């Protein structure tokens, strides 16, 4: 696992699950184009290259 810093809040109607400026752990894919990220309250999301929330 690696740590990534969130660059912008990721939220849905029920709240913010990845907060700007906070570090989160993630598992990079084998090809390096995505990361399975572990957020607040057990949220697990895959972020891909080019997203605005994490630098992949």
Secondary structure, 3 states (H helix, E strand, C coil): CEEEECCCCEEECCEEEECCCCEEEEEECCCCCEEEEECHHHCEEEEECCCCCCCC
